[in-house]
Amino acid sequence: MKPAPFVRHVPRTLEEALATLSDVAGEDGRILAGGQSLVPIMAFRLAKPAHLVDINEVEGLDKLVDDGQFLTIGARVRHAAFHNPVTANPLGGLLSYVAKHIAHYPIRMRGTFCGSLAHADPSSEWCLSAATLDAVMVARSVKGTREIEVAKFFDGIMSTHLKEDELLAEVRLPLLPADTKFGFYEFSRRAGDFAMSASLVTYRLDGGKIFDARVGLGGAEVSPRRIPEAETELNGKAPGDAAFRAAGEAASAAIEPLEDHQTNAEYRRDLVKVVVRRALEHSLP
């Protein structure tokens, strides 16, 4: 199949892009950046936007800046930008490790970080990263700028609190303390497929005990999120099999699992136990 007819707009400035989006939002106008999610669903006519606002010529949206407090990622920054660490902060190594698990190399060369978050697939590695690391989304429209905490951003499967005339102009990820340890693990039926479940964890050590634990989970529920019950099982404990298994069990018990033609709730709960434990195991030297 081929996409339904549409008009492509190619603004050169952010102001022009926002004005165009405002004009066409009422006709299901969409932003086009990488297009790795939007174009396939248009080809199947699951989406039929009458207008596409192509932001690939807009200056300034390729910003990727470490200001000592946040890593700011602009709307045109590709997945491939993270193949190598973009900052000396531990966040750089974390993002580089996660990026290599996203789809396939050609998709990473074109798809964008912000586009992945705006698409809000529950299995998205970047959505999981944003949820785990307490990202701040910066939405722009002709009406002004709005900052959205990640906990208030996702609104279910492929749904966010972005308004129809807003562009996700950038995402700000807090830099991590220098002693942060991290681990990531995802399970999919084939390499490059969407993850059926994935976990990203970070923590620090004090006297050999875990503190400041973060356990993020994606692909198992309608939106990625941190699992405080699993974090409680880690804080104050020595890193190792007992604590890691307890965290996995707590995460499994805490979720409202997705069900589909491939998996039932029981299967996904069992899978969550494994991905959380293995993400934690990957955090060890």
Secondary structure as GFF3:
##gff-version 3
##sequence-region A 1 285
A	DSSP	beta_strand	7	9	.	.	.	ID=ss1
A	DSSP	alpha_helix	14	24	.	.	.	ID=ss2
A	DSSP	three_ten_helix	25	27	.	.	.	ID=ss3
A	DSSP	beta_strand	30	32	.	.	.	ID=ss4
A	DSSP	alpha_helix	38	43	.	.	.	ID=ss5
A	DSSP	beta_strand	51	54	.	.	.	ID=ss6
A	DSSP	beta_strand	64	66	.	.	.	ID=ss7
A	DSSP	beta_strand	70	74	.	.	.	ID=ss8
A	DSSP	three_ten_helix	79	82	.	.	.	ID=ss9
A	DSSP	alpha_helix	90	99	.	.	.	ID=ss10
A	DSSP	alpha_helix	105	110	.	.	.	ID=ss11
A	DSSP	alpha_helix	113	119	.	.	.	ID=ss12
A	DSSP	alpha_helix	125	132	.	.	.	ID=ss13
A	DSSP	beta_strand	136	141	.	.	.	ID=ss14
A	DSSP	beta_strand	144	149	.	.	.	ID=ss15
A	DSSP	three_ten_helix	150	152	.	.	.	ID=ss16
A	DSSP	beta_strand	167	174	.	.	.	ID=ss17
A	DSSP	beta_strand	181	187	.	.	.	ID=ss18
A	DSSP	beta_strand	197	206	.	.	.	ID=ss19
A	DSSP	beta_strand	209	218	.	.	.	ID=ss20
A	DSSP	beta_strand	225	226	.	.	.	ID=ss21
A	DSSP	alpha_helix	228	234	.	.	.	ID=ss22
A	DSSP	alpha_helix	241	254	.	.	.	ID=ss23
A	DSSP	alpha_helix	265	281	.	.	.	ID=ss24
###
